[in-house]
Amino acid sequence: MFKKVLIANRGEIAVRIIRALKELDVGSVVVYSEVDKESAAVQMADESICVGPGPAAQSYLMVPSIISAALSRGAEAIHPGYGFLSENAAFARTVADNGLVFIGPAAESIELMGDKNVARETMKRIGVPTVPGSEGSLNSADEALQIAEQAGFPVLIKASAGGGGRGMREVHEASQMADAYGAAKAEAEAAFGNGEVYLEKLVLRPRHIEIQVLADALGHAVHLGERDCSIQRRHQKLLEESPSPAVSPELRIRMGEAALAAVHEVNYIGAGTVEFLLDQDSNFYFMEMNTRIQVEHPVTEFVTATDLIKEQVRVAAGEPISFLGRGQIEPLGHAIEFRINAEDPERGFMPCPGKISALRLPAGPGVRIDTHLMPGYTVPATYDSLVAKLVVWGIDRAEAIARGKRALDELCIEGIQTTASFHRWLLDQPDFVAGEACTDFIPKHGLE
């Protein structure tokens, strides 16, 4: 096991990793920007080091500064969390080249599955269903239009690198293609430094289902069931739950087998997520693989009694997956995660940074909250608006929903507007309560 790990991230995920390292009796070093010098992660870590000004490009994305910080503090490994450099193959390779361990997959696996075009071709080769579309990156709007007319409208133009809804445009008719193609390429270039895009058929009213996988260097690979991430706004997830109301035990087995086939094909090591679209007839199609821990990992931790962050660290240190003797893990009960963002739902989810004047966090049976908030802390406008993840567990979905209502009522964050009010409203909507919500839920309810 490592003696010291550097955390190349901030916010709630940095706090989450620090806690996991403490339980493993591993020292923690956290990097921070000047904006985050008073953050909870800086206060909780064993050591901290400033790597630059507020903008991420001058701090959290500064590879030389992060490597230097790790080496100067005697860290043996770097945990990238999610976002920032977590899916950057060049960073993973640089970490290894400097004699450090990247807590994540090898650079080669990130390259194979991080490029969506390559990932789609890989999945096709091993027999996993994919959505019809272009064979690779598009070269022009005219080529995109030709493929769209063959596949049939509506279609989706997507960035080949990255995710989170950036570089993505829906096209419902031919007249929209030129503008959508140009906008997707420009946004992809700005967000990921790679303007390549591809096209796929837009599956109407699908579910967004993802399978959590974990693999070690000894050849063991497991999946830990699915998460339903269908409640989204502009392709940004707002709520996740496990298990999915739409996935039967038989379908869970088939989707899990497809996810593990991808893991074995690319010699994947570490935690990752294979994402699928599920249509109204229970047909599933591969979308992409996230080669990192995800924001919504606590949902899976609740229903499988595992600690995915500690498993990541163990696997990176060369140890086997700790729970192999338990056999195939079946979900126990039901968990729901609410992403609490510093956004105002009444004003089109406009970002709402500011100073926390008062804070009361929910507690009690089956309630977990991952956050870096403290009274007096100023939520900066510089970074992602996620400020907390409220996760609840119940013996079944009905109890989880009831517990979610109670926990959201207890939550009090003053000084900023948050999405908590949206989640409280959501839990009373008949189609959500019935387990029938698809990815069109937000526009269907006029909330775009």
N, C-alpha and C positions, 0 to 999 in steps of 0.2 A: 504494500500500500504506500501511496505517496506520503511524504511528510508535510509538504506545503503545495497549495494550488493557487494560481492566480485566476481571478475572475475578470474576464474582459467584457463587462456589461454593467448595467445600472438598474435602479428601480427595484420592483418587487422580485424579479428573477435573481438579481444579485443577492438579495436578502435570503431568498429560498435556498440558493446554493451554499451560502455561508452556514445556514442552519444544518444542512446535510453534512457539510464537512466537519462541523463540530461534533456531530453524532458519530462520525467515523474517526474522530480524534486526529483530524488533518488540519494543519494550519491554513489560514486564508489570507490572501492579499487581494485587495480590490483596487482597480484603477478608477479614477474619477476625473471629471472635467471641473473647471473652475465653478461652473454653475452648481455642481453637485457636492461641493466641499462640505456642506452641512447635512448631507443625506444620511438616512438610516444605515445604508450599507457601509459607509465610511465609519460610522460610529460602532457598528457591530463587528466588522472584520478585525482580525488580529493585526493586520498592517494595511496601510493604504498609500497610494502614490498618485499624484496629479499628473495627467498626461496631456494637458492642453486646455485651451479655451472651450467655451460652451458648445459651439457647432460640432456635430459628430465628426465631420470631415477633418477637424483639427484636433480631435481627442480620441473618441471611441473607435474611429476608423484608421487611426494612425498606427500602422503595423510596426514600424521601427520603435516607436515609443513604448508600445505594449510589450514587445519582445525584450527591450532593454529593461523595462520594469520587472519582468519575470526573472531575468538573469541576475539583476542587481539585488533582488530580494531572496534569491536562492529557491525560487519555485521550481518544481519538477514538471509541472503540467499546467495547461491553460484550459479553463472551461469558458466557452464563448456564450453560454446561455442561448437565447434565440434573438433573431434580428442581428443588426450590425455585421460582424464577421463570421457568424455561426455557419453559414453555408458558402463561405469563400474558400474555394479549393487552394488558391494561391497562398492564403493565410495559413491553412492547415499544413501546406508543404513547407512554408517558412518556419513554422513552429517546429516541425520535425527536423529541418535542416540545422536548427540551432540547439539540437539535443534535448528538446522538450517534447512532452507528450500532448497531443491535441485530444481533448476529451470529446470525441466524436469520431465519425468514420474517417477512413483514409481519404486523401485528396482525390485519388482515382475514383472512389465511389461517389464522392460529391460531384465530380465532373460528369460521371455517367448519368446520375439521376437528377442532378441539378439543372442540366439542360433539358428542357421539357421535350424537345424534338427527339433527342437521343433516348430519353426515358421511354417515350411512346414507342419508338422502334424496338427497344429492348423488350418491352412488354408484349408487343405483337409477336416477336420472335419466340417467346416462351408460351404463347397461347392465351394471354390474358386479354379480355375484350377491351378495345379502345374506341373512343368516339370517332366516327368518320371525319376525315378532314385532310389537310395538306400532308404530304409525305415529309416535309421538312420546312425550313424557313421560307417565307415568302420573299420574292424579289421585287414585286410591284403590286400596285392596287389592281391592275388589270389581271394579273395572275390570281390574286385573291378573289376577284369577281368571277373568274372562270371556274374556280374550284367551288365557290359558293353556289353557283348555278347548278353544278353537278350534284352537290350534296343536298341542296335545297335550303332555302331560307326558313327560319333565321339561323345565323351563324355567329360565332364568337371569335374575335381576333385576340390573341393572347401573347404576352411577352414570353420569349423562349427562356429567359433567365429571370429569376426572382419570383415573386408571388404577391399575396396580400391584396389582389385586385388591381395592382398598378400595371399599366400597359395592357389593359383589357377593355375591349369595346364590343357591345352587341350591335349586330347589323341585321335589320329586319327586311330591308329591300335594297335593290341594286343601287339606287340613287344615293344611299348613305355610305357606300363602300369607300370612296376616295377619301372623304373626311375622316372616317373611322380609322382607316389604315394609317393615315398620316398622324393622327392624334395618338394612336397606340404606339407607333414607333417612337415618336418624340417623348412620350411619357416613359417608355421602357428605357430609352437612352439616358434620360435624366435620373431615373430611379436606380438603375442597375449598371449603367455604363455600357449597356449592350442593347442596341436598337432592333435586334432580330425579333420577328414575330411570326406566329403560325396561325392557322385557321382550323377550327373544328365546328362540327354541327352543334347547334345549341339545343340541348335536351330540355324540353319544356316541362316545367313543374317537377324538377327532380329533387331528391334528397341529396345532401352532401354528407357522405359517410366516410369516415377514415378509420384505418386499422392501426393500432399501436403495435410496433414490433420492437424486439430487443434481441441482439445477437452478440456473442462473445467470440474471442479469438480462438477458442477451442473447438469451434464447429457447432455450438449449440445455438439455436434460434427459436424464439417463441413469439406468438402474438397474444395480446391481452385484450382481445375483443375490440369492439367498435365504439366510436363516438359519433353522435349525430350533431352536425354543425350547420343545420339548415337555416337557422335564424341569422340572416346576414343583411347588412346594409352596404350596397355597392361592393359586394364581394368581401366585405370585412365582417368577420364573425362577431356576433354579439352574445350568443348563448350556445353552450354545448351540453350535451347530456349523454349518459351511458347507462344501460344499453339503449339502442335506438328503438322507438316504438314500431318501426317499420321492418326490423330485421328479425327473422325467425332463427331458431337454433340451426336449422339446416343451411340457411343463407349465411349465417355467421361462419360456419365451417368453410363454405366455398370461398367467401371473401378472405378469410384468414389464410387459406391455402394459397390463394393468388398473391397475397401480400408476402408470404414467406418464399414463394417462388422468386419474387423480385429480390428479396434479401440474399438468397443463395446465388442468384445469377450474377450479382455484382460484388460478391464476397463482402457483404456489408457487416460492419462491426459497430455496435453501440445502439442507442435508442433512435428510432425514426418512425415516420408515419407515412403509410401509403393511402392516398386519398382517391375515392371513387365517387362517381355520380350513380345514383340509384333511381331508375325511372319508375313510372307508375305500375309497371308489370313485373317489378322485382328483377329487372335486368341491370347489371352493374357494369360500369365502364371506368377504366383507369384514367385518372386525371394527372396526378403528379406524385412524387415522393418528396417529403420534407426531411432532409438529412440532418435533423437536429431534434432537440427536445421542443415540444410545442407549448404555447401559452396554456392550452387546456389540459395539460398532463394531470392535474389534480383530480379530474373526473375519473380517469382510469385508476389512479391510486386509490380512490375511495372504494370502488367496486371490486378491486382485486387485492386489496390489502398489501400493496407493494409501495416501495419508495423508488421512483424512477430516476431521481437525481443520484441517489446513492448507488443504484445499479450502474448508471453511466460511469461513475468514478471507479467502481470495482472492475468493470469490464475494461476500462482504459488502462487500469493497473495490471491487467493480465489475469484477473481472477475470473472464475466461471460465474454465470448467472446464479444468484444465491438461492432462488426458489425452485430450482429444477426438480427437486424431489417431490414437489406438490402435484406433478402431473399437469394435464391441461387445465388451465384456470378458467372457470366459468364465472360470469359476473354475479356478484351477490348484492341484491338490493338495487337501488337506482340513485344516481348522482346527477346534479345539475350545476353548471358553473355559469355565473352571471359576470360578464366583464363590466366592471365599473369604470367608465371612462370620464375624464374631465371634459364633458360635452353637454350641451344644453339641448335635450330632445325637443323642447318647445320652439327652438330656433334652428331647426334643420340639423341638429346634432353639431352645432358650431362649437369648436374648441373653446374651453373655458378655463384657462390657467388662472392662478391666483393663490393667495395665502390661506392656509387652513386655520380658521379661527376657533373651531371646536370639532371634536372627533369622538364618536362613540361607535365602537365596533360590536357587532352581534356575537353571541356566544351560545352555549347550551348544546344539547345532544345533536350530533350529526351536522355541526356547523364548523366550517373552516374558512378563514379569510387570509389570503396572501396579499400583503400590502407593504409599502414603504412609507406610508403617510404617518405624520406625527403632528400634533398641534403646533402651529407656528411655522410649519414647513411651507415653502412656496413652490407650488407646482409650476415648473417652467414651461414656456411656450416652445422651447427648443426641440423637445422630443415627442415621442408617441404619447397619446393622451391617456393610456391605461394607467390607473392609479391603484386599483385593487381588483382582486378576483374573489368573489364570494361564492363558496362551494357548499352545497348541502347534500346530505345523504338521507335516504329513507328506505324502509324495507321494501317499498314498491314506489311506483311513479307518483301515485296519489299522495303518499306521505311526503315524498321529496318536494312536490309542489306546495303542499301545506307548510312544510318547514321553510321553504324558500320565501313564502309570503311573510311568515313570522320574522325571519332573519332580515329581510328587506325593510320591514317596519321598524326593526330595532336600529338599523344602520342610520347614522347621522353624520354627515360631512358638511360642515358649514364653511362658507367662504368661497366656494365654487359651486357650479351646477354640475350634476353628474347624471349618468344614464340609469341610476337606481329607480327613478320614477317610471322610466320606460319599462324596466323589467317587472315592476310591480303591476303595471297595467297589463303587460303581456300575460302574466299568470292567470288573469281572469278572462282571457279570450277563448271562446268555445273551441275554435279549431286547434289552438295550441293544447288546451286541456285534453282534447280528444286524441292528441298525438297525430294530427293530420297536417301540420304545418310543413310547407316545402320552402324552397329557396325564394319563392315569389311572395313570401308572407309580408315583407315590408312594403313593397310597392302595392300589393293587393289592399293593404290597409291605409294607403295614401301617406306613408311616412318617409318617402324618399326625399 
